[in-house]
Amino acid sequence: MLTVPSKYSFFLYAFHGHRRYSLPEIRRLASKNGLGIEEAIKLGGLTSFLLHFLLWTIPAVLLKYKVWEFYKRSKFLMGLITRLEQFSLSVDKILPVLEGGYAVVLNGGS
């Protein structure tokens, strides 16, 4: 199993990492290397994308702020973020767009 960043992950992680793929690109690369895709699952969706962008990307990437250092100082904030993440993952099932990546299970090809 591989976790692969999606083409949308640039907006979440900016210049952290440089390889981002769509599902068709992942299928093409797997096939080119004699592998098949047993299963590919989208990770995240619209609400987790927006949550990550607002709580992590803007402060950390755009404002150069050490977000984790700030959030971990407050049990209240950590609890709130955890609840927001749990909520966003449930809503992502309804709005599975702007996924941050994929979980891909490869096989030996066909």
Protein Blocks (a to p, Z undefined) as FASTA:
>chain_A
ZZdddfklmmmnomnojbdcdfklmmmmmmmnopacfbacdeddfklmmmmmmmmmmmmm
mnopafklmmmmpmklmmmmmmmmmmmmmmmmmmmghiabdcddddebZZ
